[in-house]
Amino acid sequence: MSEAGKHTNGEAVSSGSQLIPRLTLHAFMDDATNRANLEAACRDRRMTRVTSEIMEGSVLNAASHYAEQPTPNLLIVDVPDDRETAFTGLQNLAEACDPGTQVIVVGVRNDVGVYRDFMRQGISEYLVSPVTAVQFIETIASIYAAPAAQPMARVYCFTGVKGGVGSSTIAQNVAWHLAETLNESTIILDLDLPFGNLGINFNYEGGKGITEALLEPDRLDNVLLDRTVYKVSDRLNLYTAPAMLDSGFDPTPKALEKVLDVVKSNYANVVIDLPHSWANWARGVLLASDEIILCMQSDLVSLRNAKNLYDFLSAQRPNDVNPRLVLNMTEAPKRPEIPIKDLAEAVGADPACILTYDNSLFGTAANNGQMVSEVDAKNKNALALQELASLLARRSGNMTGSAKGNSPFAPLLALLKGRKA
């Protein structure tokens, strides 16, 4: 059984959710492993705008190929082990390259002197073979990152594996902690356009919110964004759904991409409350997020759906952390439950967060338009949500009142991990 959030290949892209801009990439690579890894990189969600062509060969073949053809925006080439042959090939390639072409060189020599000599030839980067898909992605991203650009936001997508599991409440409470406990600018996007509860759960009703941006994405800029979001505090903002039956529609991929691009350039954290749906647009939002949080209950339908989603999303996102599981409303009176141990083994991941049934706490918070920590900061569910926010923000251990130590299931989860080891 794999642990929640563990990457399938042991390595995950660290460059956030920023898409690599539209460009043409060509590669000449003798090494079959590097070719396969580059092909895998080109299938990554961050490379969806890249048009690629990967060929067998080396810098020598590339120099000959481009002698009479225009070069692409980005060229990746293998160089021979022989130093003199490698430099001759690079010099011939430099004569054939158009101005503005970026060149990444892949070689077998792991030597500082070789690296410096190659960089003096005007290449963009030198990578030592073998190169993983993640290394290719991060190197390309670093080349095309704007020098003065601010780091893009991390995108957390919360969704329920079935309806009624509390994913909206969990998303809103985690976002509140990211903003108010961790002091990071955060925005919540409610994509349940006809039925979203984001506004009402924060005692706010009004405006078209995110609908206006999705209907006319070309108009969206920083000024319009600032005018259409609701500011809960200096650090927490809401992009609400109108929650009107005539406002339901399927957003286009272009509209969603534009809205997310603008939002990510203005906030450190973007929390998406995604309704339970398998429409193309919803699936696209899931696959494009930095973190996916699947909310579920300890029943058979949740188990089946969580297993299907977990396996599908993990396979589709080989360069990202696996989805995280949140198990909600456990220990409900007189309700049979699947044991946590059995559930974790069936899905293939331990829950990242376990919340117990507490109708009084969550009901009071909902009726008052508050988050659960505002009602009772010491409640074990409030602490568990706080710890989940810390986990997602990579700041575990910096927060007080860790839910991990207070959870009644901590010994069981420790036992599960110990047996796995």
N, C-alpha and C positions, 0 to 999 in steps of 0.2 A: 504493500500500500504506500502510495506517495503522499508526502506531506502537502497540506494546503499551501498554494502559492509557490511550490517548488517548480523551477523551470524544467521542462521535459528534457532538454539537452544540457542542463547544468550551466547555461550561460544566457543572459538576457540583455537586450539592447538597453544602454543607459542614457541614450540621448533624448529621452522624453518622447512626446507625441508629434514632434515637428515633422511634417512631410518634406521629403526631398523635392525640390522644384522640378518642373517639367524640363527634361533634358534627354539627349540621346547618348547612350552608353554603348561603346564597342569594346570587345576584349579579345586579345589573342593570348591563349594560355595553353602551354604544353601539358601542364599537370592536370590529370583527370579529376583529382580530388578538389583542386582549386576551382576548376570549371564547374563542378557540381555544386560547390558551396556558393559560388557567385550566382548560379542559376537559382539557388534557394533564396539568396538575398534579394534577387530581383522579384521574387514572389511575395516578399514581405509587404505589410500594409504601408510602410513608410515609403515604399518605392513604386507605388501605384501610378505615379505620374512619369515614370522613367520608361523610355523605349530602349530596349536592349537587344544586342546581337553579340553572341558569344561564340568565338571560333577557335579551332585548334591551331596552335602556332606560337610564335614568340615575337620579340621585338623586331627580329629580322624580317619575319613575314609582314608585320605591321608596316615597317618602313617601305617595303616593296609595294604593299597594297595601296598605301595612301600617296604614293608618288604622283599619281594622276587622279586621285579622288579627294574630295573634301573630307576633312577629319571631323569626328563628332565632338560634342561638348566635353565628353569624358572618355578617356582611353585608358584601359588597363592592360598591361603587357607583362608577360614573363620575360626574364632576361637569363641568358645562359650562365652557367657557373664560371666559365672562363671570363676573367675580368676585362681583358682587352676586347674580346668579341662583344661583350655586353655594352661597353662604352662606344664601340664603333656603331653598333645597332642603334643606340640612343642618339648619337650624333646624326645618323642618317634619318632617324624618325623626326628629330627636331627640324631638319630642313624641309620635311614634308608636312609638318603640322601647321594648321591655320592658327592665326593669333586667337587667343582665348581658349584654346583646347587645354584642358587639364589632363595630366598624365600621372597615373599611379603605376609604380613599378613593383613587381613581385619577384623576389629572388631567394636563393637558398642561403646566402651568406649573412650570418648574424654578427655583424662587426660594425662598430661605431665609425671606423674609418671609411668603410664601404658606404655606409649610410650618408656620411657627409659628402663623399665624392659624388654620389648619385644626386643629392640635393643641389649640389653646385651646378648640375646640368640643367637645372630649372624645372625639375619634376615637382609634382605636388606632394607626393608621399612615397615612401619606400616601405613595403611590408615583407616580412620574412615568412617564407612558405613553411608549413601549410597555413593558409589563411581561412579562418572560419567565416560563416555567413554573417555573424554578428560583427566581426572585425571589418568586413567589407562595408556593411551598412553604416557603422559609426565613422569610418574613414570618409566615406562619401558625404555623410551629413556634415562632418567638420569642415570639409572643403567648401561646401556651398552655404554654410551658415553665414548670415550677414555679420560683419565684424562688430557692429554696435548693437546687434539685436539682443533683446532681453530674453532670458530663458523662457521657453514656452511652458504653459501650464501643464500639469498632469491631469488627465481625464479619468475619472472614476465612474463607471457605469453600473448602477444598481438595477437589478430586475428580479422579479419573482419567477420561480420555476413553474408556478401556477398562480392563479388569481387568489387574492386574499391572504397572502403570507406576510404582509406588512413591509414590503420592500420600500414603499414610499416613506413610511415613518422612519425606517432604518437609515435611508439615504439622507433624510433631512436632519436627523440627529447627528450623524457622522459629520455632515457638512457644518453643522453648528459648532462641533468641537474643533474642526479644522480651523474655523475662523476665530472662535472665542477662546478656546483653550490653547491652541497652537499659534494663534495670532498671525494667521496667513490669510491673505485676501482670497475669498472663495465665492463662487456663484453656483446656484442650483438651477438646473434647467429642467422644467417639467414638460415632458414630451407626451403626456397623456392629455391631448388637447381638449377633448370633450368632457373629461371627467377628472382632471387633475385636482389634487387637494393642496398643492404647495401654498397657494395664497391663503386659504382659509386656516391652514395649520399655523400660519404666522400672523393671523388676525389682519389679513390684507385682502381686499377684494377690489378689483378695478383695472381698467386698461386691457388692451389686447395682448400685452406681454410679448411672448415669443412668437405668437401667430403672425404678427405684422412682419417680423423679420423673415419668417419662413415663406411668406407669400410674396415678399418683395426683397429678396436677398441682396440684390444689387444696390439697394438704397442703404444697406446697413454699413455704418462706419462707427467710429468711437463716439461721435457726438450723439447719433441716434441710439446707440446702445446705452449710453449714460441716461438718456431721456426715458427709455422704455423699461429699464430694470427698476425693481423696488429695493431700496436700501434699508435693510433691517438694522444694520450698524455700520461702523466705518469699515468693517472687514467682511461682512456678509451681505450678499445681494441675491435677489430672486428674479429669475426669468420665468414668470408664471404662465400657466395656460389659462385661457379665458373660461374654461369649464362650462361651455355652452354647447348644446347638442348640434347646432349648425356650424360649429367651428371644427368639426372632425374632418380631417383629410390626411392623405399620406404625403408627407414632405418629400420633395425630390432630393436625390443625392447631392445635386449641385447646391441646393438651398441649405442643406444640413452642413455641407463642407464649408460654405461661406460663413454661416453663423458660428460654427465652431472655430474657424480661423480667427474671426474678430474677437470672440470671447476669450480664446486662449492667449491672445496678445495683451489682455487687460487684467487677467487674474492669475494667481499662483495655482489655484485648484478649481477644476470644473467638475461638479458632481451632477451626473445625469440620472434623473428618475425616469426610467424607461418602462412603459407599460408591458404587461405580459403579452407578447406578440411575436410572430415569426414572419411578419411581412418583410419584404426585401429591404425597406428602409431601416427597420428596427435591427435586422441582422447586420446591416452595414454599420450602424452605430456601435453595436457590440464589438465587432471585429476591429474597429478603428480606435477603440479605447485603450488607454494604458493599463487599466486594471478593470477586471470584471468581477462583480460581487453578486453571486447567485444566492437569493434568499429562499428559504424552504422551511417546511415543517417536517416533523418526524413521522410521516405517513407514507403509504405505499406509492401514491401518485407523485408526491414530491420526490421520493427516492428514484422512481423511474425517470422522471423528467430531468432531475439533477444529473443523473448518470449520463443520459443522452447529451445534454448540453455540455457537461464537463468534458466528455470525450471529444465531441465535435469541436468545441472552441479551443481546446488544447492542441488538437491536430491542425487546426487552421491557423494558429498563431505560434509557430515553432520558436520564434525569437522573443517571446514575451513570457512573463510569469503566468502560470496556470490560473484559472478562475479561483476565487476564494469563496468558500461556503459560509453562510450565516444561517444557523439553525435557530428558528424563532418559535416562541410560544411552547417551550417544553414544559413538562410537569403540569399540564393542564388537568384540573380535577376530573376524574372519571373518564378520561379519554385514553384509550390504548395507544401506545407509542412503540415505534421500532427502536430498540436500544441503540444508543449512540455508537457503540462499538460496531454493531452490525451495519449500521448506516454508513459509517466511515469506510469500512472495508468494501462495501458494495460500490460506493461511488469511486473510491480510490484516493480519497483525500480526507484529512481531518477537518472539522469545522474550524474556521478562523475565529469565530465568535459564536457563543451560545447564549441565548436570551430565554429566560423563564417566563411563564405565563404570569402576568401581573395586570389584571384588568383595571384595578384601581389606579395604578401609576399611569399607564398609557391613556386610560380614559380621562383622567383629570388633566393630563397634558393636552390632549386633543381638544377638550372642551374649553380650556383656557387659552388656546393658541400659544402654547409653550412647548419647549423641548423637555425631555424627561429630567435632565440634569437641573433644569430650573425649578422643577417640582421637588425633587429629592436627589441631591447630588451624591449622596452616599449609598443610594440604592444599588444593588449588585448589577442590575441591568444598565443603569446609568454609567457605572464604572466599566462595564463590558463594552458599551458603545464608545466610550472615551478611549479605551485600549485599542479598539478596532481602528479608530481615527489615527492613533499613534502608529499602529502597524502599517497602515496604508501610506502615511507620510514618512515612513522609514525613521521614526523617532521613538521606537520602543525603548523604555527605560528612562525616558526624560519626563514621564508624567507620574503624578502621584496617584495612589489608589488603584494600582494595577488590578484589572479584573481577573487576570490569569491566576493570581494568588488567592483571590477571594471566591472564584467560581467553585461551586460544589462538584463540578465535573473535572476539575484540574487533575486530581489523582488518577481518574480514569484515562484522560487523554495522555498523561505522562506514562501510564502503563502501556497504552497502545503504542506510543512512540518507542518505548523501551523494547517491546516485543518485536517491533519492526526492525530495530537496530540489531 
